[in-house]
Amino acid sequence: MAQPAASRTHVFISAENGLHAFGASADALLRVFPWVGGGISPPAIGPSGHVYAIASNILFVFRPPQ
């Protein structure tokens, strides 16, 4: 249900079971950060590249992708 967040190098999609990280072309799943209760709020990418996402009313912060 949530909109994806995209940078020049990655696309992030919040799903119920986890935050899915894809390459920029969104054709290859690179990693899934598992959680429960996500997929409602879109992820956000901060100015330093950190990815912010909410699941089960908890704010998760992920380091910038390498």
PDB file of N, H, CA, C and O in Angstrom:
ATOM      1  N   MET A   1       0.799  -1.195   0.000  1.00  0.00           N
ATOM      2  CA  MET A   1       0.000   0.000   0.000  1.00  0.00           C
ATOM      3  C   MET A   1       0.847   1.266   0.000  1.00  0.00           C
ATOM      4  O   MET A   1       0.424   2.291  -0.535  1.00  0.00           O
ATOM      5  N   ALA A   2       2.030   1.209   0.591  1.00  0.00           N
ATOM      6  H   ALA A   2       2.374   0.377   1.026  1.00  0.00           H
ATOM      7  CA  ALA A   2       2.865   2.408   0.711  1.00  0.00           C
ATOM      8  C   ALA A   2       3.638   2.670  -0.577  1.00  0.00           C
ATOM      9  O   ALA A   2       3.964   1.742  -1.316  1.00  0.00           O
ATOM     10  N   GLN A   3       3.922   3.924  -0.834  1.00  0.00           N
ATOM     11  H   GLN A   3       3.657   4.678  -0.233  1.00  0.00           H
ATOM     12  CA  GLN A   3       4.722   4.327  -1.989  1.00  0.00           C
ATOM     13  C   GLN A   3       6.188   3.982  -1.734  1.00  0.00           C
ATOM     14  O   GLN A   3       6.626   3.994  -0.584  1.00  0.00           O
ATOM     15  N   PRO A   4       6.951   3.678  -2.775  1.00  0.00           N
ATOM     16  CA  PRO A   4       8.381   3.409  -2.601  1.00  0.00           C
ATOM     17  C   PRO A   4       9.169   4.709  -2.416  1.00  0.00           C
ATOM     18  O   PRO A   4       8.679   5.800  -2.707  1.00  0.00           O
ATOM     19  N   ALA A   5      10.385   4.565  -1.931  1.00  0.00           N
ATOM     20  H   ALA A   5      10.784   3.679  -1.695  1.00  0.00           H
ATOM     21  CA  ALA A   5      11.329   5.681  -1.856  1.00  0.00           C
ATOM     22  C   ALA A   5      12.501   5.307  -2.758  1.00  0.00           C
ATOM     23  O   ALA A   5      12.962   4.165  -2.737  1.00  0.00           O
ATOM     24  N   ALA A   6      12.983   6.261  -3.547  1.00  0.00           N
ATOM     25  H   ALA A   6      12.609   7.188  -3.564  1.00  0.00           H
ATOM     26  CA  ALA A   6      14.053   5.960  -4.496  1.00  0.00           C
ATOM     27  C   ALA A   6      15.185   6.963  -4.380  1.00  0.00           C
ATOM     28  O   ALA A   6      14.966   8.160  -4.193  1.00  0.00           O
ATOM     29  N   SER A   7      16.404   6.446  -4.496  1.00  0.00           N
ATOM     30  H   SER A   7      16.582   5.474  -4.648  1.00  0.00           H
ATOM     31  CA  SER A   7      17.598   7.283  -4.586  1.00  0.00           C
ATOM     32  C   SER A   7      18.205   7.030  -5.962  1.00  0.00           C
ATOM     33  O   SER A   7      17.599   6.349  -6.789  1.00  0.00           O
ATOM     34  N   ARG A   8      19.373   7.563  -6.209  1.00  0.00           N
ATOM     35  H   ARG A   8      19.865   8.117  -5.537  1.00  0.00           H
ATOM     36  CA  ARG A   8      20.037   7.315  -7.494  1.00  0.00           C
ATOM     37  C   ARG A   8      20.480   5.872  -7.646  1.00  0.00           C
ATOM     38  O   ARG A   8      20.656   5.389  -8.764  1.00  0.00           O
ATOM     39  N   THR A   9      20.664   5.175  -6.519  1.00  0.00           N
ATOM     40  H   THR A   9      20.522   5.567  -5.611  1.00  0.00           H
ATOM     41  CA  THR A   9      21.221   3.828  -6.577  1.00  0.00           C
ATOM     42  C   THR A   9      20.297   2.725  -6.067  1.00  0.00           C
ATOM     43  O   THR A   9      20.551   1.549  -6.325  1.00  0.00           O
ATOM     44  N   HIS A  10      19.221   3.083  -5.342  1.00  0.00           N
ATOM     45  H   HIS A  10      19.015   4.038  -5.133  1.00  0.00           H
ATOM     46  CA  HIS A  10      18.367   2.071  -4.725  1.00  0.00           C
ATOM     47  C   HIS A  10      16.901   2.484  -4.731  1.00  0.00           C
ATOM     48  O   HIS A  10      16.563   3.664  -4.822  1.00  0.00           O
ATOM     49  N   VAL A  11      16.037   1.468  -4.631  1.00  0.00           N
ATOM     50  H   VAL A  11      16.312   0.509  -4.557  1.00  0.00           H
ATOM     51  CA  VAL A  11      14.603   1.667  -4.444  1.00  0.00           C
ATOM     52  C   VAL A  11      14.213   0.866  -3.205  1.00  0.00           C
ATOM     53  O   VAL A  11      14.589  -0.299  -3.073  1.00  0.00           O
ATOM     54  N   PHE A  12      13.456   1.491  -2.290  1.00  0.00           N
ATOM     55  H   PHE A  12      13.150   2.437  -2.397  1.00  0.00           H
ATOM     56  CA  PHE A  12      13.035   0.850  -1.053  1.00  0.00           C
ATOM     57  C   PHE A  12      11.524   0.768  -1.022  1.00  0.00           C
ATOM     58  O   PHE A  12      10.825   1.748  -1.282  1.00  0.00           O
ATOM     59  N   ILE A  13      11.026  -0.426  -0.697  1.00  0.00           N
ATOM     60  H   ILE A  13      11.594  -1.222  -0.486  1.00  0.00           H
ATOM     61  CA  ILE A  13       9.585  -0.653  -0.646  1.00  0.00           C
ATOM     62  C   ILE A  13       9.244  -1.246   0.714  1.00  0.00           C
ATOM     63  O   ILE A  13       9.818  -2.254   1.127  1.00  0.00           O
ATOM     64  N   SER A  14       8.306  -0.609   1.403  1.00  0.00           N
ATOM     65  H   SER A  14       7.840   0.209   1.068  1.00  0.00           H
ATOM     66  CA  SER A  14       7.830  -1.094   2.689  1.00  0.00           C
ATOM     67  C   SER A  14       6.706  -2.089   2.451  1.00  0.00           C
ATOM     68  O   SER A  14       5.688  -1.754   1.845  1.00  0.00           O
ATOM     69  N   ALA A  15       6.891  -3.309   2.930  1.00  0.00           N
ATOM     70  H   ALA A  15       7.718  -3.581   3.422  1.00  0.00           H
ATOM     71  CA  ALA A  15       5.869  -4.348   2.827  1.00  0.00           C
ATOM     72  C   ALA A  15       5.522  -4.824   4.229  1.00  0.00           C
ATOM     73  O   ALA A  15       6.220  -4.499   5.189  1.00  0.00           O
ATOM     74  N   GLU A  16       4.463  -5.581   4.347  1.00  0.00           N
ATOM     75  H   GLU A  16       3.896  -5.845   3.567  1.00  0.00           H
ATOM     76  CA  GLU A  16       4.040  -6.048   5.664  1.00  0.00           C
ATOM     77  C   GLU A  16       5.119  -6.860   6.356  1.00  0.00           C
ATOM     78  O   GLU A  16       5.282  -6.770   7.573  1.00  0.00           O
ATOM     79  N   ASN A  17       5.858  -7.653   5.588  1.00  0.00           N
ATOM     80  H   ASN A  17       5.725  -7.726   4.600  1.00  0.00           H
ATOM     81  CA  ASN A  17       6.854  -8.556   6.174  1.00  0.00           C
ATOM     82  C   ASN A  17       8.272  -7.993   6.228  1.00  0.00           C
ATOM     83  O   ASN A  17       9.152  -8.631   6.805  1.00  0.00           O
ATOM     84  N   GLY A  18       8.525  -6.807   5.640  1.00  0.00           N
ATOM     85  H   GLY A  18       7.810  -6.288   5.171  1.00  0.00           H
ATOM     86  CA  GLY A  18       9.875  -6.255   5.694  1.00  0.00           C
ATOM     87  C   GLY A  18      10.084  -5.093   4.744  1.00  0.00           C
ATOM     88  O   GLY A  18       9.241  -4.802   3.894  1.00  0.00           O
ATOM     89  N   LEU A  19      11.218  -4.438   4.903  1.00  0.00           N
ATOM     90  H   LEU A  19      11.902  -4.675   5.593  1.00  0.00           H
ATOM     91  CA  LEU A  19      11.636  -3.384   3.991  1.00  0.00           C
ATOM     92  C   LEU A  19      12.473  -4.037   2.905  1.00  0.00           C
ATOM     93  O   LEU A  19      13.496  -4.659   3.192  1.00  0.00           O
ATOM     94  N   HIS A  20      12.041  -3.897   1.659  1.00  0.00           N
ATOM     95  H   HIS A  20      11.210  -3.392   1.426  1.00  0.00           H
ATOM     96  CA  HIS A  20      12.708  -4.535   0.533  1.00  0.00           C
ATOM     97  C   HIS A  20      13.580  -3.502  -0.169  1.00  0.00           C
ATOM     98  O   HIS A  20      13.112  -2.419  -0.520  1.00  0.00           O
ATOM     99  N   ALA A  21      14.849  -3.842  -0.370  1.00  0.00           N
ATOM    100  H   ALA A  21      15.229  -4.721  -0.084  1.00  0.00           H
ATOM    101  CA  ALA A  21      15.808  -2.956  -1.043  1.00  0.00           C
ATOM    102  C   ALA A  21      16.149  -3.546  -2.407  1.00  0.00           C
ATOM    103  O   ALA A  21      16.568  -4.698  -2.518  1.00  0.00           O
ATOM    104  N   PHE A  22      15.960  -2.725  -3.446  1.00  0.00           N
ATOM    105  H   PHE A  22      15.619  -1.789  -3.356  1.00  0.00           H
ATOM    106  CA  PHE A  22      16.240  -3.121  -4.815  1.00  0.00           C
ATOM    107  C   PHE A  22      17.338  -2.226  -5.379  1.00  0.00           C
ATOM    108  O   PHE A  22      17.604  -1.149  -4.845  1.00  0.00           O
ATOM    109  N   GLY A  23      17.977  -2.675  -6.463  1.00  0.00           N
ATOM    110  H   GLY A  23      17.761  -3.549  -6.897  1.00  0.00           H
ATOM    111  CA  GLY A  23      18.895  -1.822  -7.199  1.00  0.00           C
ATOM    112  C   GLY A  23      18.106  -0.704  -7.868  1.00  0.00           C
ATOM    113  O   GLY A  23      16.876  -0.741  -7.883  1.00  0.00           O
ATOM    114  N   ALA A  24      18.786   0.272  -8.412  1.00  0.00           N
ATOM    115  H   ALA A  24      19.786   0.302  -8.399  1.00  0.00           H
ATOM    116  CA  ALA A  24      18.137   1.457  -8.996  1.00  0.00           C
ATOM    117  C   ALA A  24      17.133   1.115 -10.088  1.00  0.00           C
ATOM    118  O   ALA A  24      16.133   1.816 -10.238  1.00  0.00           O
ATOM    119  N   SER A  25      17.373   0.063 -10.848  1.00  0.00           N
ATOM    120  H   SER A  25      18.186  -0.506 -10.727  1.00  0.00           H
ATOM    121  CA  SER A  25      16.438  -0.307 -11.909  1.00  0.00           C
ATOM    122  C   SER A  25      15.265  -1.122 -11.365  1.00  0.00           C
ATOM    123  O   SER A  25      14.339  -1.445 -12.109  1.00  0.00           O
ATOM    124  N   ALA A  26      15.296  -1.453 -10.080  1.00  0.00           N
ATOM    125  H   ALA A  26      16.047  -1.190  -9.475  1.00  0.00           H
ATOM    126  CA  ALA A  26      14.242  -2.192  -9.375  1.00  0.00           C
ATOM    127  C   ALA A  26      13.992  -3.579  -9.972  1.00  0.00           C
ATOM    128  O   ALA A  26      12.902  -4.129  -9.814  1.00  0.00           O
ATOM    129  N   ASP A  27      14.976  -4.141 -10.647  1.00  0.00           N
ATOM    130  H   ASP A  27      15.862  -3.694 -10.776  1.00  0.00           H
ATOM    131  CA  ASP A  27      14.794  -5.468 -11.224  1.00  0.00           C
ATOM    132  C   ASP A  27      15.437  -6.578 -10.389  1.00  0.00           C
ATOM    133  O   ASP A  27      15.190  -7.757 -10.643  1.00  0.00           O
ATOM    134  N   ALA A  28      16.254  -6.220  -9.403  1.00  0.00           N
ATOM    135  H   ALA A  28      16.455  -5.263  -9.197  1.00  0.00           H
ATOM    136  CA  ALA A  28      16.919  -7.226  -8.582  1.00  0.00           C
ATOM    137  C   ALA A  28      16.756  -6.896  -7.101  1.00  0.00           C
ATOM    138  O   ALA A  28      17.172  -5.831  -6.646  1.00  0.00           O
ATOM    139  N   LEU A  29      16.154  -7.809  -6.361  1.00  0.00           N
ATOM    140  H   LEU A  29      15.816  -8.675  -6.730  1.00  0.00           H
ATOM    141  CA  LEU A  29      16.025  -7.644  -4.917  1.00  0.00           C
ATOM    142  C   LEU A  29      17.398  -7.850  -4.288  1.00  0.00           C
ATOM    143  O   LEU A  29      18.012  -8.903  -4.458  1.00  0.00           O
ATOM    144  N   LEU A  30      17.874  -6.850  -3.567  1.00  0.00           N
ATOM    145  H   LEU A  30      17.375  -5.995  -3.429  1.00  0.00           H
ATOM    146  CA  LEU A  30      19.204  -6.922  -2.961  1.00  0.00           C
ATOM    147  C   LEU A  30      19.161  -7.434  -1.533  1.00  0.00           C
ATOM    148  O   LEU A  30      20.031  -8.191  -1.104  1.00  0.00           O
ATOM    149  N   ARG A  31      18.118  -7.003  -0.788  1.00  0.00           N
ATOM    150  H   ARG A  31      17.411  -6.388  -1.136  1.00  0.00           H
ATOM    151  CA  ARG A  31      18.058  -7.372   0.625  1.00  0.00           C
ATOM    152  C   ARG A  31      16.666  -7.119   1.160  1.00  0.00           C
ATOM    153  O   ARG A  31      15.955  -6.236   0.679  1.00  0.00           O
ATOM    154  N   VAL A  32      16.275  -7.904   2.167  1.00  0.00           N
ATOM    155  H   VAL A  32      16.852  -8.621   2.558  1.00  0.00           H
ATOM    156  CA  VAL A  32      15.028  -7.689   2.886  1.00  0.00           C
ATOM    157  C   VAL A  32      15.368  -7.538   4.362  1.00  0.00           C
ATOM    158  O   VAL A  32      16.046  -8.387   4.940  1.00  0.00           O
ATOM    159  N   PHE A  33      14.897  -6.464   4.963  1.00  0.00           N
ATOM    160  H   PHE A  33      14.345  -5.774   4.493  1.00  0.00           H
ATOM    161  CA  PHE A  33      15.056  -6.249   6.391  1.00  0.00           C
ATOM    162  C   PHE A  33      13.735  -6.681   7.034  1.00  0.00           C
ATOM    163  O   PHE A  33      12.752  -5.945   6.955  1.00  0.00           O
ATOM    164  N   PRO A  34      13.690  -7.858   7.669  1.00  0.00           N
ATOM    165  CA  PRO A  34      12.416  -8.397   8.144  1.00  0.00           C
ATOM    166  C   PRO A  34      11.821  -7.607   9.316  1.00  0.00           C
ATOM    167  O   PRO A  34      12.531  -7.092  10.179  1.00  0.00           O
ATOM    168  N   TRP A  35      10.483  -7.537   9.306  1.00  0.00           N
ATOM    169  H   TRP A  35       9.905  -7.956   8.605  1.00  0.00           H
ATOM    170  CA  TRP A  35       9.715  -6.965  10.403  1.00  0.00           C
ATOM    171  C   TRP A  35       8.285  -7.454  10.284  1.00  0.00           C
ATOM    172  O   TRP A  35       7.957  -8.216   9.374  1.00  0.00           O
ATOM    173  N   VAL A  36       7.430  -7.017  11.205  1.00  0.00           N
ATOM    174  H   VAL A  36       7.697  -6.398  11.945  1.00  0.00           H
ATOM    175  CA  VAL A  36       6.018  -7.364  11.192  1.00  0.00           C
ATOM    176  C   VAL A  36       5.216  -6.074  11.246  1.00  0.00           C
ATOM    177  O   VAL A  36       5.583  -5.148  11.970  1.00  0.00           O
ATOM    178  N   GLY A  37       4.139  -6.000  10.499  1.00  0.00           N
ATOM    179  H   GLY A  37       3.840  -6.752   9.911  1.00  0.00           H
ATOM    180  CA  GLY A  37       3.237  -4.859  10.583  1.00  0.00           C
ATOM    181  C   GLY A  37       3.632  -3.651   9.767  1.00  0.00           C
ATOM    182  O   GLY A  37       3.197  -2.542  10.078  1.00  0.00           O
ATOM    183  N   GLY A  38       4.434  -3.818   8.741  1.00  0.00           N
ATOM    184  H   GLY A  38       4.787  -4.718   8.488  1.00  0.00           H
ATOM    185  CA  GLY A  38       4.821  -2.697   7.889  1.00  0.00           C
ATOM    186  C   GLY A  38       3.930  -2.592   6.676  1.00  0.00           C
ATOM    187  O   GLY A  38       2.895  -3.253   6.593  1.00  0.00           O
ATOM    188  N   GLY A  39       4.334  -1.757   5.733  1.00  0.00           N
ATOM    189  H   GLY A  39       5.175  -1.220   5.801  1.00  0.00           H
ATOM    190  CA  GLY A  39       3.625  -1.643   4.482  1.00  0.00           C
ATOM    191  C   GLY A  39       2.577  -0.561   4.418  1.00  0.00           C
ATOM    192  O   GLY A  39       1.956  -0.369   3.372  1.00  0.00           O
ATOM    193  N   ILE A  40       2.363   0.154   5.508  1.00  0.00           N
ATOM    194  H   ILE A  40       2.868  -0.001   6.357  1.00  0.00           H
ATOM    195  CA  ILE A  40       1.342   1.206   5.516  1.00  0.00           C
ATOM    196  C   ILE A  40       1.955   2.571   5.248  1.00  0.00           C
ATOM    197  O   ILE A  40       1.404   3.363   4.483  1.00  0.00           O
ATOM    198  N   SER A  41       3.090   2.848   5.871  1.00  0.00           N
ATOM    199  H   SER A  41       3.538   2.205   6.492  1.00  0.00           H
ATOM    200  CA  SER A  41       3.769   4.140   5.704  1.00  0.00           C
ATOM    201  C   SER A  41       4.937   4.001   4.736  1.00  0.00           C
ATOM    202  O   SER A  41       5.662   3.007   4.787  1.00  0.00           O
ATOM    203  N   PRO A  42       5.132   4.981   3.856  1.00  0.00           N
ATOM    204  CA  PRO A  42       6.256   4.894   2.917  1.00  0.00           C
ATOM    205  C   PRO A  42       7.590   5.139   3.623  1.00  0.00           C
ATOM    206  O   PRO A  42       7.642   5.905   4.586  1.00  0.00           O
ATOM    207  N   PRO A  43       8.661   4.508   3.165  1.00  0.00           N
ATOM    208  CA  PRO A  43       9.981   4.808   3.708  1.00  0.00           C
ATOM    209  C   PRO A  43      10.427   6.190   3.246  1.00  0.00           C
ATOM    210  O   PRO A  43       9.883   6.741   2.289  1.00  0.00           O
ATOM    211  N   ALA A  44      11.412   6.738   3.927  1.00  0.00           N
ATOM    212  H   ALA A  44      11.854   6.291   4.704  1.00  0.00           H
ATOM    213  CA  ALA A  44      11.983   8.036   3.553  1.00  0.00           C
ATOM    214  C   ALA A  44      13.498   7.921   3.578  1.00  0.00           C
ATOM    215  O   ALA A  44      14.063   7.188   4.390  1.00  0.00           O
ATOM    216  N   ILE A  45      14.149   8.649   2.683  1.00  0.00           N
ATOM    217  H   ILE A  45      13.690   9.244   2.023  1.00  0.00           H
ATOM    218  CA  ILE A  45      15.607   8.667   2.622  1.00  0.00           C
ATOM    219  C   ILE A  45      16.066  10.032   3.081  1.00  0.00           C
ATOM    220  O   ILE A  45      15.682  11.048   2.500  1.00  0.00           O
ATOM    221  N   GLY A  46      16.897  10.066   4.134  1.00  0.00           N
ATOM    222  H   GLY A  46      17.209   9.241   4.606  1.00  0.00           H
ATOM    223  CA  GLY A  46      17.402  11.320   4.679  1.00  0.00           C
ATOM    224  C   GLY A  46      18.551  11.871   3.862  1.00  0.00           C
ATOM    225  O   GLY A  46      19.043  11.199   2.956  1.00  0.00           O
ATOM    226  N   PRO A  47      18.993  13.105   4.174  1.00  0.00           N
ATOM    227  CA  PRO A  47      20.043  13.763   3.411  1.00  0.00           C
ATOM    228  C   PRO A  47      21.390  13.033   3.454  1.00  0.00           C
ATOM    229  O   PRO A  47      22.203  13.182   2.542  1.00  0.00           O
ATOM    230  N   SER A  48      21.629  12.251   4.503  1.00  0.00           N
ATOM    231  H   SER A  48      20.969  12.130   5.245  1.00  0.00           H
ATOM    232  CA  SER A  48      22.892  11.510   4.589  1.00  0.00           C
ATOM    233  C   SER A  48      22.766  10.099   4.033  1.00  0.00           C
ATOM    234  O   SER A  48      23.723   9.327   4.087  1.00  0.00           O
ATOM    235  N   GLY A  49      21.574   9.745   3.487  1.00  0.00           N
ATOM    236  H   GLY A  49      20.796  10.372   3.443  1.00  0.00           H
ATOM    237  CA  GLY A  49      21.383   8.444   2.877  1.00  0.00           C
ATOM    238  C   GLY A  49      20.733   7.406   3.765  1.00  0.00           C
ATOM    239  O   GLY A  49      20.403   6.318   3.293  1.00  0.00           O
ATOM    240  N   HIS A  50      20.534   7.714   5.059  1.00  0.00           N
ATOM    241  H   HIS A  50      20.802   8.598   5.443  1.00  0.00           H
ATOM    242  CA  HIS A  50      19.859   6.772   5.941  1.00  0.00           C
ATOM    243  C   HIS A  50      18.416   6.591   5.482  1.00  0.00           C
ATOM    244  O   HIS A  50      17.786   7.531   4.997  1.00  0.00           O
ATOM    245  N   VAL A  51      17.898   5.370   5.640  1.00  0.00           N
ATOM    246  H   VAL A  51      18.410   4.607   6.033  1.00  0.00           H
ATOM    247  CA  VAL A  51      16.526   5.064   5.254  1.00  0.00           C
ATOM    248  C   VAL A  51      15.707   4.933   6.532  1.00  0.00           C
ATOM    249  O   VAL A  51      16.086   4.203   7.449  1.00  0.00           O
ATOM    250  N   TYR A  52      14.586   5.641   6.588  1.00  0.00           N
ATOM    251  H   TYR A  52      14.278   6.234   5.844  1.00  0.00           H
ATOM    252  CA  TYR A  52      13.697   5.650   7.741  1.00  0.00           C
ATOM    253  C   TYR A  52      12.390   4.979   7.336  1.00  0.00           C
ATOM    254  O   TYR A  52      11.815   5.298   6.295  1.00  0.00           O
ATOM    255  N   ALA A  53      11.922   4.044   8.168  1.00  0.00           N
ATOM    256  H   ALA A  53      12.389   3.785   9.014  1.00  0.00           H
ATOM    257  CA  ALA A  53      10.688   3.331   7.860  1.00  0.00           C
ATOM    258  C   ALA A  53       9.988   2.957   9.161  1.00  0.00           C
ATOM    259  O   ALA A  53      10.629   2.781  10.197  1.00  0.00           O
ATOM    260  N   ILE A  54       8.667   2.837   9.093  1.00  0.00           N
ATOM    261  H   ILE A  54       8.147   2.980   8.251  1.00  0.00           H
ATOM    262  CA  ILE A  54       7.862   2.527  10.277  1.00  0.00           C
ATOM    263  C   ILE A  54       7.137   1.205  10.068  1.00  0.00           C
ATOM    264  O   ILE A  54       6.564   0.953   9.008  1.00  0.00           O
ATOM    265  N   ALA A  55       7.174   0.364  11.102  1.00  0.00           N
ATOM    266  H   ALA A  55       7.639   0.569  11.963  1.00  0.00           H
ATOM    267  CA  ALA A  55       6.406  -0.882  11.134  1.00  0.00           C
ATOM    268  C   ALA A  55       5.976  -1.116  12.575  1.00  0.00           C
ATOM    269  O   ALA A  55       6.783  -0.969  13.492  1.00  0.00           O
ATOM    270  N   SER A  56       4.729  -1.474  12.782  1.00  0.00           N
ATOM    271  H   SER A  56       4.073  -1.594  12.036  1.00  0.00           H
ATOM    272  CA  SER A  56       4.192  -1.730  14.131  1.00  0.00           C
ATOM    273  C   SER A  56       4.452  -0.559  15.070  1.00  0.00           C
ATOM    274  O   SER A  56       4.771  -0.756  16.243  1.00  0.00           O
ATOM    275  N   ASN A  57       4.314   0.665  14.550  1.00  0.00           N
ATOM    276  H   ASN A  57       4.054   0.824  13.598  1.00  0.00           H
ATOM    277  CA  ASN A  57       4.513   1.893  15.331  1.00  0.00           C
ATOM    278  C   ASN A  57       5.931   2.050  15.873  1.00  0.00           C
ATOM    279  O   ASN A  57       6.137   2.733  16.876  1.00  0.00           O
ATOM    280  N   ILE A  58       6.899   1.433  15.227  1.00  0.00           N
ATOM    281  H   ILE A  58       6.732   0.879  14.411  1.00  0.00           H
ATOM    282  CA  ILE A  58       8.315   1.539  15.598  1.00  0.00           C
ATOM    283  C   ILE A  58       9.056   2.159  14.424  1.00  0.00           C
ATOM    284  O   ILE A  58       8.890   1.730  13.282  1.00  0.00           O
ATOM    285  N   LEU A  59       9.876   3.171  14.703  1.00  0.00           N
ATOM    286  H   LEU A  59      10.011   3.520  15.630  1.00  0.00           H
ATOM    287  CA  LEU A  59      10.692   3.788  13.665  1.00  0.00           C
ATOM    288  C   LEU A  59      12.000   3.017  13.529  1.00  0.00           C
ATOM    289  O   LEU A  59      12.750   2.865  14.494  1.00  0.00           O
ATOM    290  N   PHE A  60      12.260   2.539  12.334  1.00  0.00           N
ATOM    291  H   PHE A  60      11.651   2.662  11.550  1.00  0.00           H
ATOM    292  CA  PHE A  60      13.504   1.852  12.021  1.00  0.00           C
ATOM    293  C   PHE A  60      14.393   2.785  11.217  1.00  0.00           C
ATOM    294  O   PHE A  60      13.915   3.509  10.343  1.00  0.00           O
ATOM    295  N   VAL A  61      15.689   2.767  11.514  1.00  0.00           N
ATOM    296  H   VAL A  61      16.077   2.179  12.224  1.00  0.00           H
ATOM    297  CA  VAL A  61      16.662   3.573  10.775  1.00  0.00           C
ATOM    298  C   VAL A  61      17.727   2.620  10.247  1.00  0.00           C
ATOM    299  O   VAL A  61      18.347   1.876  11.006  1.00  0.00           O
ATOM    300  N   PHE A  62      17.929   2.657   8.926  1.00  0.00           N
ATOM    301  H   PHE A  62      17.425   3.262   8.309  1.00  0.00           H
ATOM    302  CA  PHE A  62      18.903   1.779   8.286  1.00  0.00           C
ATOM    303  C   PHE A  62      20.045   2.616   7.730  1.00  0.00           C
ATOM    304  O   PHE A  62      19.828   3.699   7.186  1.00  0.00           O
ATOM    305  N   ARG A  63      21.241   2.113   7.869  1.00  0.00           N
ATOM    306  H   ARG A  63      21.418   1.233   8.311  1.00  0.00           H
ATOM    307  CA  ARG A  63      22.428   2.807   7.325  1.00  0.00           C
ATOM    308  C   ARG A  63      22.321   2.928   5.812  1.00  0.00           C
ATOM    309  O   ARG A  63      21.635   2.139   5.163  1.00  0.00           O
ATOM    310  N   PRO A  64      23.003   3.920   5.260  1.00  0.00           N
ATOM    311  CA  PRO A  64      22.991   4.051   3.796  1.00  0.00           C
ATOM    312  C   PRO A  64      23.543   2.784   3.148  1.00  0.00           C
ATOM    313  O   PRO A  64      24.508   2.209   3.651  1.00  0.00           O
ATOM    314  N   PRO A  65      22.948   2.340   2.043  1.00  0.00           N
ATOM    315  CA  PRO A  65      23.454   1.156   1.353  1.00  0.00           C
ATOM    316  C   PRO A  65      24.860   1.383   0.831  1.00  0.00           C
ATOM    317  O   PRO A  65      25.243   2.504   0.498  1.00  0.00           O
ATOM    318  N   GLN A  66      25.609   0.317   0.766  1.00  0.00           N
ATOM    319  H   GLN A  66      25.298  -0.594   1.037  1.00  0.00           H
ATOM    320  CA  GLN A  66      26.987   0.380   0.250  1.00  0.00           C
ATOM    321  C   GLN A  66      26.990   0.240  -1.236  1.00  0.00           C
ATOM    322  O   GLN A  66      28.052   0.268  -1.857  1.00  0.00           O
TER     323      GLN A  66
END
